Amino acid sequence: MVPMADATPSPLAWAHPLAREWFEGRFGAPGSDRGGPTEAQARGWPAILGGQSTLIAAPTGSGKTLAAFLACIDRLVRKALAGGLLDRTEVLYVSPLKALSNDIQKNLEGPLGEIFELAGERGFLMPPIRTAVRTGDTLAQERRAMLEHPPHILVTTPESFYILLTAAKSREILKQVETVIVDEIHAVADDKRGAHLALSLERLDALVTQSGGKAPVRIGLSATQKPLELVARFLVGAAPDGIGACRPEPVCVNIGHVRPIELAIEAPSSPLGAVASNEMWEEVYDRLAELAREHRSTLVFVNTRRLAERVAHHLRQRLGEAAVEAHHGSLARRLRLAAEKKLKAGEVRALVATASLELGIDIGTVDLVCQLGSPRSISVALQRFGRSGHASGAVSKGRLFAFTRDDLAECAALVRAIRSGELDALRIPDCPLDVLAQQIVAACAAEDWSEEDLFRLARRASPYRELPRAEFDRIVEMLSEGISARRAAQGLRPSRTAAPFPRRLFIRLSRCPTALRSARWTKISRSRASRAIFFCSAARRGESGASKARTGGCWSKTRTARRPTFRSGAARHRAERTSFRANSPTFASRWTFSLPRARKDTRAPSPGRNRNARSMRQAPSSLSATSPQGARG
């Protein structure tokens, strides 16, 4: 009997011949000895091509990122060959680390350049597909070039994504985004950074749909996420009607997180105690140097930046100055990029890093990963050990160094959990109001919103799907009326009789919050009240009498204003008249906000009350309207 031919379609049958030829030349055809598409890619492509939101959970080095990007690259290649590739951003990639963003851009430029050359060899006339990275490290000239010539694929971080959504010029390049890729989604889902990103994604959906487009398809990638259903709901958000129900869950491609890994625990020969002695540290440094000599490249993870510099210093004494580098967030951009380049090229024997290199970085030359002390998380350990042997089918190799008895117990429990396939359970924060306040002000600074539409937008984000309307109204009232410093410690209750703290951020008129047009977001700083990622405002360019931004402030003063002064020990607060102007289409006249002189406080001080603290309280605020003709409103 003649055997029937295999009728199973190729996993790459959907791809354009150029994209398929490039993939098969790099990774092999399906079923070949070189492997071809991985399971994560073969199972993820149908859902992505079908326009469905997709969550891919697969071990490190399994090709998750390429699974998301290849479908997008194929679409861009088809448009380029048909002459329909315009100067607009169609793919937005969001990663939690700046180093990962730089790594992804470099890994994209290679395939795109090879496909471009392959098109020329095959006789196709195709314009190049541009990529750009926008993070806190991006230089000013690169940011201006990105606005003048928008990249087709934009790589960014959650914080830079928030700034792009708020600035007027960068909003224009985001109006036609078709796909959003959120890499290492587990790293942001369980803290306020994830709530911040969820609201930014909803603001992007609103921006695209208001421009006449379709809400972008969302693709989530991670190697360590549990429970998968919770992360899936976080990715897609709640129902569009904002009543608290969830949208249809995305297609979940669950390959698992278990991969071959060789783990061992290292401990000093001296008896362990509550604190590591100097002699123990010397033994650890000697052992690290010995392991570094036995391998081509060794990546050493520590838990603090101070320890990273200390360990790097001692390893340089043993291995040589040029053989060891340090990498953490406090280093200058030039030093971090140089360290990453040397590690990828195999020019250093050891690199000591903090969490700045633990996620998704494709470092093919690392043979060994050492962790000093317990990482205190199973997912963090898997991500860090996954930097070695970062390829499909490769074996990761890691060493855990214990310094104390507590470290030894935690490391033993960690190794047992990894070998049994366990993971940490994520807990998504419920309705963080400080993040919501920031996003409300940013949304109103970019465009006018009604309170009802703004409330529905917030409820579409998964962390805010159960947000009560009363809490939302309190946030809006606090931002429009301000809060008294006297009542700040009592639940941040709004006060209409005291000057606002923080200062007034926008007007609330006819149930439509309208941002002060002097609010132009230029910098991210720390909020005094919430200690969350917050903002400072700058004067709008071209506005009459407006000065430049004052770093760290919450408002912008006119040139004629002087800073408020406080007399030590005095029971009064003198504030020079400070004017603010808002020029909004909502208003028929120009509104001026002012802080008048405060009356002298003749009250006797209460026993035990700090007179200096009372002198810091703001004076009553007034709102006056002056029409362009000078008539009173």
N, C-alpha and C positions, 0 to 999 in steps of 0.2 A: 504494500500500500504506500502510495506516495505521500509523504508528510506535507501538511498544509503550511503555507508560508505564514510567517508571523504578521498578523494584521494590526498589531499594536502600533498606534501612531507615535512618531518621534516626539519627545518632549520639546524639541525646537522647531516643530513643523510650522508654528505660528510666526516665527521670526523672519525678518527680511533676509534675503540671501547674503547681504553684506554682514549683518549682525550674526547670522548663523555661521558663516565662514570664519569670522573672527573668533567666535566662541570655540568652535571645534579645533581651530588652529592653536588656541591657547590651552584648552582643557581637555580636548579630545572629543570624538563623536560619542553619542550614546551607545553604551555597550562595549566600548573599546577598552584597551588595557589602561589607558590614562584616566579612565573613570567617567568622563563626561559630566552631565548635570548631576548634582547631588539630589538627595531625596527632598531636602527643603526647597530647592529650586523647582524641581519637577512638580511638586504638589502646590507650590505657591503661585506659579505663573498663571494657571487657569483662572484663579480667583482675581488676581490683579488685572489680567487682560479683560475680565468680565466687568470691570468697573466697580468691584465690591471692595469695601474696606477689609483689610486682611491683617491678621496678627500671626507672625511667624515666630515660633518658639523652637530653637534648635541650638545644639552645642556650639561653642566658639570654634571658628574655623570651618563651619559647614557651608559657607557661601550665602548667608542670609542677605547681606547687603547687596551682593551682585544679583540676587533674585529680585530684589526691589528695583534696582537701577536698570537692569537689562531691558525690562519691559518699557521703562520710560525712554531709554536710549533708542530702542527700536521705533517708538512712536516719533521721536525727534528726527531720526534718520529718514523715515518715510516722508515727513513734512519737508525736510531739507531737499530731498531728491525731487519732490513735486513742486518746489518753489514756494511752499507755504510756511517756511520757517521765518517768523517775524522776530523783531527785537523786543522780546518780552520774556518774562520768567514764567516757566511752565512747571518746573519741579522744584520744590522746597524741601531741603534736607535739614533736620534739626537734630543735633547731637548734644549731650550734656557736657562735653569736654571740648575745649579749644584745640587741644592736641589731636583729638579724634576728627574734628572738622578739617584741620590741615591735612591729616592723613588721608581722609576721604577724597579731598580735592586732588591730591597728587595721584591717588589711585584711579581717579576718573580721567585725568588728563591723558594717562597712558592709553587706555582702551579707545578713547575718543580720537586721539591722534592716530592710532593704528587703523581704526575704521576709516578715517579720512584718507589715509594713504592707500588703503585697500580699494576705496572707491575710485581714486585716480588711476590705479593699476587696471581696474575693470572697466574704465572708460566712463564712469559716472561723474558728472559735474555736481559737486555737493559743497555748499558753504560750511565752514567749520561750526561746530556746536560749542558754545562758550560756557565756561564754568567760573564761579567766583566764590570766595569765602568772605563772610562778614561776621567778625567777632570783635571783641575788645582789642585784639592785636592788629586789626586791619588798619593800615596807614591811611591818612587823610586823602592822599591822591588816589589811592585805590578805591576809596568810598565814592569820590567824585566820579571816577571812571565808571563805576558800577551804575550810578544814576544816569550818566549820559548814554551808556550802552549796556542795557540790562542783560545779565547772563541768562542763558536758557535754563541752567541748573544753579541754584543758589544754595550754598552750604552755610549754616549759621548755628547759633546756640539759642536757648530759650530767652535769655536776656536781650540779645541783639535782635531777635525776632520781635520782641515787645517794642523795641525802639523803632524798628522798621514799620510796624503797624501804626505808630503814633505820628511819626514825622510825615509831613505832607508830600514831599517828593518821593520818598521811598514807598509810600502807599500806592503810588501810581504803578510801580513795577510789580505789585502783588495782586493787582486786580484780575489777572488772568491765570492765576496758579491753578493747575489741574490735579496735581498730586502732591501730597505732603508725606514725607517719610520721617518717622520718629524712631531714631535708633536708640538702643539701650534704654527702652522705655521704663524698665524696672528702676533705674537709677533716679528717676524724678517722680515716679508715681506715688511714693510713700511719704512725701513731705510737701511743704508749701510751695516749693518750686514746681511741683507737678500741678497743683491747683492754679498757679500762675500761668503755666503753659496751656492748661485746659481752657482757660478763659481767652487766651490769645488765639487758640485754634477756633473758638467760636466767633471771635471778632474777625478772623480771616474769612470764615464762612459768610458772615454778614457782608463783608466788603466785596467778596466775589459775586454773591447773589445780587447785591444792589447794583453791580455793574453789568448785570444781564447774563452772568455765567452760571454754571452749575457748581454746587459745593464741591470742593476738592475731595478726591479719594484719599483716605488715610491708610497708611501702611505702618504697622508697628513691628519692631524687631527687638528681640532680646534672647539671651541664652538662659537667664535665671529669672523666671517669673512664676509666682504662685500666690494665690490661685489664678489660673488662667482666665476664668470667667470674669473675675474682678478687674483684671488688667484690660480685658476686651471691652468692658463697659466704660472704663476710663478713657480708652482710645476713641470710641465713637461718641460718647456723651449721652445725654438724656434725650427724651422725645422732643420734636420740634414744637409741640404745643405747650411745652413748659409746665406740664401738670405733674411732673415727677416720674412718669413712666420712662422706660429706657427705649432707645432706638433699637432697631434690629441689630443683634450682635454681629460683629464681623466674622468672616471665615477664619477659623483658627486652624493653623497648620502646626500641629504639635509633634515635633520629632523627639522631644525630650531634651534633657540637659546632660545626660551621662555620656562621658567620653573616656577613652583610655587615659589614665593618669597614674604616674608613679610618685607616691608621696612618702615622706619620712620625716621624723621629728629629730632634731639635733638639740643637744643640751650640753652645757659645760661639764667638765669632769668634776668640778667642785660641787659640794652639796648645795642644792637650791634652797633659798630662803625667801623672805618677804621682799627683799630688795636685792638687785644684782650688784655685786661688788665690782671694783675696777679690774680685779684679776679675771673675773668672769668675762667682762667685756673684751679684755685682751685675747682671751681664748676664742671668743666669737670672731673678732677681727682676723685672727690667724686662720681660723677655719674657713671664713668667707674668701680670703685670699687664696687658700688652697683649692677651694672649689672653682674659683674663677680661673685659675691656671689650668684646671682639668677640662674646661669647656671653652668654646669659642667666644660666646658672649653670655654674661650672667646679669639678670635683672634683679635688683634687691629692692624690696618694698618695705617701707617703714610707715609708721602711723603719724608722725609729726614732721614738719619742715625742719625744725631744729635738729632732730635726730638724723635727718637726711644729710645735712651738711656735716654733722659730726662723723657719721659713718664714712662718708665720702673722703673726708680729711684723713682718717686713719687708713683707709684702703689705698689712698694715693701714696702714703708712706711705705706701703708694702708692695704695691704693684707699679708705681711710677705715676708721675703727674698726668701724662697723656693717656693713661690706660683707664682712668676712672672719671666719670662725669656725674653731676647731680641734676635732678629735674624736679621742680615743684612750682607752685603758683606764684611765689614771691620773686622768682628770677625774672630778669628782663626778657622780653620777647626774643631778642637776638640769641641769648644764651640757651633758651629752651629749644628754639629751632635748631641750633647747632648741635645740641645734645641728641635730639631726635634723629638728625641726619647721620651723626656718627654711629648711633646704635643700629640704624637700618643698614648702614654700609659695613657693619662689623668692624669698625675702627677702634672700638673700646672693649676692654675685657669685662668691665662692670659698670653699670649705671644704677645709681641709688635714687629712687623716686618715691613720691607719695601717691595719693590717689590720682594724680594728674596723668598717669599712664596706664590706669588699670582697665579701662573700658575699650574694647573693640579695636585697639591699635593693631595694625597688621605688621608685625615685626617678625620677619621670617628667619632671622639669624640668631634668635635667642634660644639657647639650649637648656638653660636652667633658670628657675625663678626661686628666689629665697625670700621668705617672709620673716621679718624680725618681730617677734611678739605675736600675740593672737590678733587676727583681723576682726574678731568679734562678730563675724557674720559669715554664713556659709556661702551666700552669693558673692560676697566680696572676695572670698578665698578662691572660688571657682573662676571668677573673672581674672584675678591676678595670676593664678597658675596657668590659665588658658593662654597667657601671652607667650609661653614656650610651646613649640610645636604647633603654631597657629596655622594649621592647614588641615584639609580634610584627610582623615585617616592617620594623622600624626599622633604621637604619644606625648602628652605634657609631662614635665618633670619638675617637681617642687620640693623644697625643704622648708620646714617650719622650725624656727629657733625659739626655744623657751628659755626665759631668764629667771623666772620665779616659779614657786609651786603653783600659784594660780594660773600662770601662763601654761604650765605643763598640763594641768587638768583641762583647760579650755582647748588646747591644741589636740589633746587626745580625743576629746568629744567631737572636735571639728573633723578630724580624720575619719572617725567612725561614721559621722553623718554623711560625709562625702562618699564613702565606700558603700553606704546603704542607699544612696540616691535621694537623700532628703534635701529640702530647701527651706529657707526662711519664708514665712507668710507675710505678705505685704499688707500694710494697713494704710489706706488712703485717708488723709485728714478730712474731716467733715466741716464744710463751710468756714474756712479761715477768713474772717471778716477784714483783717488788715490787707490781705491780698485783694479782696473784692473792692475795697475803697480805692486802692491804687488803680485798678483797672477801670473803675467807673470814671475817675478823673481823666485818665488817659483817653478813654473812649469819647468823653465829652470835649476834650481838647481837640480831637481830630474832626469831629462833626457833631451836629445837634442830634439829640436823642430825646424821645419821650420816656417818661419813667416806666410806662408799661412795657415798651419795647426793650428797654434796658434790663428790666426785671426778667423778661422772657429769655433774653440772651444769657443772663447769668444762670438761670435754671437749666439751660441746655448743657452747661458744663457738668460733667459727672460729679465732681466734689460738691456742687451746689444744687443738685437735683432736689434736695429737701429743704432748700432755703426758704424760711418763712417770710411772708411779705412784710411783716412788722420789722424784722431785722433789716431788711433791705431799706425800708423807709427811714429807719434810724441812721443808717449809714449815709443816705442822701441828705438827711437833715443835718448831720454832723458836718458834712463837707460844705453845705451851703450856708449854714448858720455859724459853724465853728463850735468849739468847746472851751469852757473856762478852765484855766489852769488850776483853779481852786477845786473844780469838780473832776479833774482828770483822773484822780485816784479813786473816784467813786463810780467807776463804770463808764467813763467818758460820756457823760450825759450832756446833750446840747444845752447851750445857754444863750438866750437872746439878749441878755442884759450885760454881758461881759464881752470884751474883745475876744475874737476867736483864737484858739491855740490847738492845732496848727492854724495858720492864717486862712482867711476865706479863699476858697479855691474856685467855686463857680456859683452862678446865680441860679436860683430856683424860681422860675416865673411861669405861671400857667401850666404847672406840672411838667415842664420841659427843662431839665437841667442844661444850662448853657455855660460852657466853660469861658472863663475870662480869656480874651484873645491875647493877653500878655503871657499866657501859659504856653510856652514852647519848650518841649522836653529836650534837653541836651545832655543830661548826665544822670547816671544812676548812683545813688548814695544810700546810706542807711537811715531809715526813719527813726526819729527819737522815740516815738511812742510804740511802734510795732516791731522795730528791729528786723523788719522784712525788707526785701529789695524795694526801694522807694525811688523818689525822683526829686529833682530840683527844677525850678522853672527859670526861664530866661525871657527877656523882652522880645516881643515879636519884631522882626526886622521891618523897618519902614514905618513903625508906629510913632506918632508924634510924641516927642519928649521922653522916649523910652531909652533906658541905658542898657548896657550889656549885661549878660548873666552874672549873677553873684553865686559862686559855687557854694552849695550846701544850703541855700535858702529855700524857702517855700513860696516866695513871690518876687516880683521885680519892682524896684522903686524908680521914680522919675529922677532926672538929673538934679532937680532942685531940692530933693529931700535929703535930710540928714538922718543918720541912724538914731534910734531911740537911745536915750541915756538913762542909767539907773544910778541913783545916789546911794552909796552904801550906808545902811542904818537908817535911811529916811523912810517915812511912811507914805511917800508919794511916788508916783511914776510919771515922768515927763516924757512925752512922745511928740516929736515934731510932726507937723501935718504931712501926711504921706498920701499921695493920690494914686489911684489906680483907674485905668480906663478899660472899658470893654466896648468894642465896636462889632456888634453882631447883627446879622440880618433879622434876628428876632425883634430887635429894638428899633424904634423909630427915632430915637435920640441917643446921645452919648451919655453913658452912665459913669459917674465918678464915685469911687469908694474912698472914704477918708477916715483917718483916726484923729479926732480932735484932741485938744489938750485936755488932760484929766484934771478934775477938781482936786483940791488938796484934801487928803483924808485926815479928818480931825478926830477920828475915833481913837480911844485909848487902846493900847495894845493889850491883847488878852494874855493872861498868865501862860507861860510855856510856849507862846507862839513866836515863831521866828519872824522878826520884823523885816529882815532882809527878804525873806521869801514872799511876804505880803507885798513888799514894794515891787516885786517882779510881776504882779498881776496886771493884766492889761486894762486899759480904759474902755469905757463903753464905745461901741462903734455906731456910726450913723450911715445911712444910705440916702444920698440925695441924687436927684436926676436933673440934669441941665441940658436943655435942648440946644441944638446948634445956634438958634437965634437968641439964646439966653433966657428963655422962659422957664419958669419952675414947673416940674412935672408933678 
